[in-house]
């Protein structure tokens, strides 16, 4: 089991520091990355939080999935491994 979490339905005002502090209630946060639009730099409303152990990751899912944070109900789940995709053309 992975210790990396997908966090969706984030408020566009959420910072990586805010998210790390919030998830710290479930255990030790190893890293946080909010995904942003390449052109505008604005949050895309989701990100990834890596906890220090799979047990802490599961505790975070149990604690935060569906819970309200900054006016939005979070979608929190264990992140799936990214499929290898061919390079983008353009």
Secondary structure as UniProt FT lines:
FT   STRAND          4..8
FT   TURN            12..13
FT   HELIX           16..23
FT   HELIX           24..26
FT   STRAND          29..36
FT   TURN            38..40
FT   STRAND          43..51
FT   HELIX           54..64
FT   TURN            65..66
FT   STRAND          68..69
FT   TURN            70..71
FT   STRAND          72..73
FT   STRAND          75..78
//
